[in-house]
Each structure stands twice: as structure tokens, then as C-alpha cells.
Amino acid sequence: MTSDTTHLAALDEPRRLAAAARSILACPAGVNLVVDGVEDVLAGTADLGMQDLDGTPTFSCVPGSDLATAARIGASALLTLESGLGAPGSPDRQATLTLAGTLRATAREDCGCCGEARDIVELSLTFALLARTDSRPEQQYRVPLAPFRSPDHRLNRGYLQRSVEHANHCHQEELRRAVATTSGTGLSQVVGVALSDLRPDGVQVHWVDPDGAHTRELRFTTAASTTEELGELLRRELHSGLC
């Protein structure tokens, strides 16, 4: 299972198209869910907790909410995702992914943050469409569902980008400690650390200390083939506290 770093300009065959669509699902800048028979799917909640589960959009909601009720009866739904790929303003942001299907409740679990019960809802897909909004007329591509769901796209470009963003924003202390240990620099002297260009076989580590800015290419001992393996390699090579 490998990542696909293809930019959205190259959508000339099913695998590239599926990789681009999965990358948007893993890294959206905006999410809009419309459910048949539900006036306001966000009523009573600020976030649907959408995640990509091997090509299936999943949501987390309070039991008894409109979304949970709609899932129990298999209501139809339309999910529109704005691309969050690349830097703001880049051409790859000028794309949307539209997914249609039926909702179904798959599990009930306790939230790890607050301990409250949450229903897990999946959107069982029947249709996928990727659109380039930076062209006139708008270019639209029907995404074949079989390659879209393929495990080959687990380590897609969007997932890798989101993983780097999460590490940089939420694990700065762990990254500083990792750099301090590997570079022999005092922790207090490591001003800031940022990861970039995460791949299944490595990542770039950037940091600033009193001597200036530094970059090190970190190559993993093996190449990851799953998201779990990638997480384990990052923890092993950088810091056990990374998630």
C-alpha cells in the first residue's frame, strides 16, 4: 500500500482519479452533509467528527440526534467536501468531492474525551464525483467506487498531509524533545520543530536553535504499508508520544 502524490491536474486514469478523491476525503477544508428529511444535521452539535475509514466517510453523533435517527432508517445523504490539499490558494484547493449514498449506524462507543456515548454512522456510497472548480466550464469526473475503496490509497497524499499538520500543531513538545535528543542540543535551545514531506519511507525534520535553521532527512528502517505501520515508525524514530 503506497501513497500517491499525484497533483489534481493528472486525472487521466481511474487509479489517479481515485487517489485524488481519497486524498480530498482524508484532507477536506470544508464539509457539508445534507440528509434527506433532516433540516439541520448539525443541530445540537458543532462538529460531525467526519473521518475516512478506508474510503467510507464516517461520522460521530449523539444517540437520538437527527443524524442517528436518519442512520437507523437508512436515509439518503449527500456529502460535499472542499479540497484542503496543498497550501491555501494553491490550484489543488480548487476542487470538490461529492459523495452520495445511504446512512447506516454501525456502532456505539464512548467518546475518549468526555466519556459520553456516541453513535458511529457510515455513508454507504453509491456515487462519487470530483470537480475542478478552477476551470470554465467546470470539469467533472465520475470516480469509480472500486478503486476509490482500494486499500492501496490508505497512505494517500491527504492522509500524509493531515498527519504532518497534526504532529506540528499538537505534538510540538514531543518533537522538540526528539530533536534535542538526536541533535545533542539542549531542549530549551530547540525553539521550534516542523515536519514536512511525510512519505511511507521517511520524513523531513526542520528545527531552529541558536545556530540557525536546520533540516534533516529522516529515513525509516522500513517503508510503511498501512497507517498503523506509519504511526509506529514515527513513534519509533521520533517520539513515543506521537499519535
C-alpha positions in Angstrom: 0.0 0.0 0.0 1.7 3.2 -1.2 1.0 6.9 -1.1 0.1 8.7 -4.3 1.5 12.2 -4.5 -0.1 13.0 -7.9 -1.5 16.5 -8.1 -5.1 17.0 -9.1 -4.1 18.1 -12.6 -3.4 14.5 -13.5 -6.8 12.7 -13.5 -6.4 10.8 -16.7 -6.9 7.2 -15.4 -9.0 5.5 -12.7 -6.2 5.0 -10.2 -5.0 8.6 -10.3 -8.6 9.8 -10.1 -9.4 7.5 -7.1 -6.2 8.6 -5.4 -7.1 12.3 -5.8 -10.6 11.7 -4.5 -9.4 9.7 -1.5 -6.9 12.5 -0.7 -9.7 15.1 -0.6 -11.8 12.8 1.7 -8.8 12.5 4.1 -7.9 16.2 3.9 -11.0 18.4 3.5 -11.0 22.2 4.0 -14.8 22.2 4.4 -17.5 19.5 4.9 -21.2 19.8 4.1 -23.7 17.0 4.8 -27.3 17.1 3.5 -29.6 14.3 4.8 -33.0 13.5 3.3 -35.7 14.5 5.8 -33.3 16.4 8.2 -33.5 20.1 8.2 -30.3 20.8 10.1 -27.9 17.9 10.5 -25.6 19.9 12.8 -28.4 20.7 15.3 -27.1 20.3 18.8 -23.5 19.7 17.8 -20.6 21.8 16.5 -18.8 19.0 14.5 -19.8 15.7 12.9 -16.4 14.2 13.5 -16.0 13.1 9.9 -13.3 10.6 9.2 -12.2 8.4 6.3 -12.5 4.7 7.1 -10.8 3.0 4.1 -12.8 5.1 1.6 -16.0 5.2 3.7 -17.0 8.5 5.3 -17.9 8.0 9.0 -19.5 10.4 11.4 -19.8 10.6 15.2 -23.1 11.8 16.7 -25.1 11.8 19.9 -27.6 8.9 20.2 -31.1 10.1 19.5 -29.9 13.0 17.3 -31.4 13.6 13.9 -28.4 12.1 12.2 -28.5 9.0 14.4 -32.2 8.6 13.7 -31.7 9.1 10.0 -29.0 6.4 10.0 -31.3 3.9 11.7 -33.8 4.2 8.8 -31.1 4.2 6.1 -31.8 7.8 4.9 -30.2 9.1 1.7 -27.4 11.7 2.1 -25.1 13.9 0.0 -21.7 14.8 1.3 -19.7 17.6 -0.3 -16.0 18.1 0.6 -13.9 21.1 -0.3 -10.2 20.2 -1.0 -7.7 21.0 1.7 -4.8 19.7 -0.2 -1.7 21.9 -0.5 -1.2 25.4 0.7 -4.2 27.8 0.9 -4.7 29.4 -2.6 -2.9 26.6 -4.4 -4.6 25.1 -7.5 -5.3 21.8 -5.6 -7.6 23.7 -3.3 -9.9 24.4 -6.3 -11.6 21.1 -6.2 -14.7 19.5 -4.6 -15.6 15.9 -4.0 -19.3 15.0 -3.9 -20.3 11.6 -2.4 -23.9 10.2 -2.4 -25.2 7.2 -0.6 -27.3 5.9 2.4 -26.6 6.3 6.1 -26.3 3.4 8.5 -25.4 3.2 12.2 -22.5 0.8 12.7 -21.6 1.0 16.4 -22.0 2.9 19.7 -18.9 3.8 21.7 -17.8 6.1 24.5 -16.1 9.4 23.5 -12.4 9.3 24.6 -12.6 13.0 25.6 -15.8 13.3 27.6 -16.9 9.7 28.1 -20.3 10.3 26.5 -21.9 7.7 24.3 -21.6 8.4 20.6 -23.2 6.6 17.6 -20.9 5.9 14.7 -22.6 6.4 11.3 -21.3 5.4 7.9 -22.2 6.8 4.5 -22.5 3.7 2.2 -21.5 5.1 -1.1 -23.4 4.7 -4.4 -21.8 7.7 -6.3 -18.7 9.8 -6.3 -17.9 12.9 -8.4 -14.7 15.0 -8.3 -15.0 18.5 -9.8 -12.3 21.0 -10.7 -13.7 24.4 -9.9 -10.8 26.4 -11.3 -11.8 25.7 -15.0 -14.6 27.1 -17.1 -16.6 25.2 -17.8 -16.2 23.2 -14.6 -14.5 19.8 -15.2 -16.3 16.9 -13.6 -15.0 13.3 -13.2 -17.1 10.3 -12.1 -15.0 8.4 -9.7 -15.2 4.6 -9.9 -16.0 3.2 -6.5 -13.9 0.0 -6.6 -10.5 1.8 -6.9 -11.8 4.6 -4.6 -12.2 2.0 -1.8 -8.9 0.2 -2.6 -6.5 -0.2 0.4 -3.8 1.0 -2.0 -4.9 4.5 -1.1 -4.7 4.3 2.7 -1.5 6.3 2.7 -2.8 8.9 0.3 -1.5 12.4 -0.1 -4.3 13.9 2.1 -3.7 11.5 4.9 0.0 12.2 4.9 -0.6 16.0 4.9 -3.1 15.8 7.8 -0.7 13.6 9.8 2.1 16.2 9.4 -0.3 19.1 10.3 -1.5 17.2 13.4 2.1 16.4 14.6 3.2 20.0 14.1 0.2 21.6 15.8 -0.5 19.1 18.6 2.9 17.5 19.4 5.4 20.3 19.4 6.8 19.3 22.8 7.4 15.7 21.7 9.1 16.9 18.5 11.3 19.3 20.4 12.4 16.5 22.7 13.1 14.2 19.8 15.3 16.8 18.1 17.1 17.7 21.3 17.9 14.1 21.9 19.1 13.3 18.3 21.0 16.5 17.8 22.6 16.8 21.2 21.0 20.2 21.7 19.5 21.3 25.0 15.7 21.2 25.0 15.5 24.9 25.9 17.5 25.8 22.8 15.3 24.0 20.4 12.9 26.9 19.6 10.5 25.1 17.2 10.2 21.9 15.1 8.2 21.2 12.0 7.8 18.0 9.9 7.3 18.1 6.2 7.2 15.8 3.1 6.0 12.8 5.1 6.2 9.6 3.0 5.9 5.9 3.8 9.7 5.6 4.0 10.7 8.9 5.6 10.0 12.5 6.6 11.9 15.8 6.7 12.5 17.3 10.1 13.1 21.1 10.4 14.1 22.9 13.6 15.5 26.2 14.8 18.1 26.6 17.5 20.7 29.3 18.4 22.8 28.3 15.5 20.0 28.9 13.0 17.7 26.8 10.9 18.3 23.1 10.2 16.8 20.3 8.1 17.4 16.6 8.4 16.1 13.9 6.2 14.9 11.0 8.3 14.7 7.7 6.5 12.7 4.9 8.2 14.3 1.5 8.5 11.4 0.0 6.5 8.6 1.6 4.4 5.1 1.7 5.9 2.3 -0.1 4.1 -0.5 0.8 6.4 -1.5 3.8 8.6 -0.7 1.8 11.7 2.8 1.0 10.5 3.4 4.6 9.6 2.3 5.7 13.1 4.6 3.1 14.7 7.6 4.2 12.6 7.1 7.9 13.6 6.9 6.9 17.2 9.9 4.7 17.0 12.1 7.2 15.1 10.9 10.4 16.7 8.9 10.1 20.0 6.7 7.6 21.6 4.1 10.3 22.4 3.2 10.9 18.8 -0.2 9.7 17.7 
